[in-house]
Amino acid sequence: MIATKKRNPAPSKAPRFKDEDEEAKWWAGAAGRQFLKRQSATGSARKPKGSPLVTAINRAASVQIALRLPAPDLAKARKIAGHKGIGYQTLIKMLVHEGLQREAKRA
């Protein structure tokens, strides 16, 4: 008799997160990627499941990147985002978007 390993299937729905940082790490990690692959395979990728953050961000149109920022800039972004009641990554995404629109008008 050959012992086989049971694979841990991806959860059927995204877990609850205590904050946006924890959620971002989960989605970027193996569990989040496996969840998205499973959702795509079952055809439910068109019907977003999970948190409001993921629903609000159109993953099909977004590309994950790594960006190095000076520590003081990141601290400032976190402070401003906290005052606005949004996540710092969302704030940075909004600022990049606004800056690109402004530059496109100048070109």
N, C-alpha and C positions, 0 to 999 in steps of 0.2 A: 504494500500500500504506500503510495506516494503522498506525502503531506503537501498540501497546496496552501499558499498564503491567501487569505481573504483580503481583497482590496477594500480600502475605506472609500465608499462612494462619496462624491461631493454632496453636500447638503442640498435638500430640495429648495431651500430658500436661504437667503443671506442671513447671517446672525445679526443680533443687535450689537451696536458698538457704543462705547462710552463717549467717544469723541471722534472727530474727523481724522485725526492722526492715526488712531487705531484702525479705522475703516480703510484709510488709504493703504496702510501696510498690509491689511488682509487682502484687498483687491490686487495689490502688486505681488503678493506672495503666491505660493503654489496652490493653496486652497482656493483663492479667488480666481486664479486662472483656470483651475479645474472646473470650478462652478460655471464660469462663462462658457467654457468648451461644452460642458454638459447642456447648458441652456441652448447653445447654438445647435447642438446635435438633436435636441428634442423639438426644435423649431419654435421654442418659446423666447428666442432672443428678440423677436419683434415686439413681444409683450413684456416690457421691463418688469422684473421682479427684484426686490431688494429694497434698499433704502431710498429715501427721497433724493439724497445726494447723487446716487448713481443714475436715478431716473432723470434728474435735471441735467446731468452731463451726458450728452449724446456720445456714447462710447464709439459708435461707428465713425463719427467725425473727429474723434480725438485720438491723438497719438501720445503714448507715454514717452517722456524724455527724462534725462537726468540733467539738471542745471545747477551749476555751482554759483552761489551768490556770496558776496561778502557778508560776514556775520552781522555787522551793524545794519545792513539793509534787510536781512531776514528778521532781525529783532524788531526793526521799525515796522515791517509788514505785519508781523504777528500782533504788534500793539495796535496798529490801525484796524486790522481785521477784528480784533477783540472789541474795539469800540463800536464797530459797525455790526457786530453780532454775526459775522461770517467767518469761515475758515481762511487761514492765511493763503493756502494754495488757491482757493477760489479768488481771493483778492488779487493775487499775482496774475492769475489767468485773465481776470478782467482788465488789469492794468496793461498787460501785453496786448490784449485785443484792442483797447482804446488807443494805445500808442501806434499800433500798426495801421489802424484806420486813419489816424492823424497824419502819419507819414505818407500813406497812399494818396491822400488828398493833395499833399505838397508835390508829389512826383508828377 
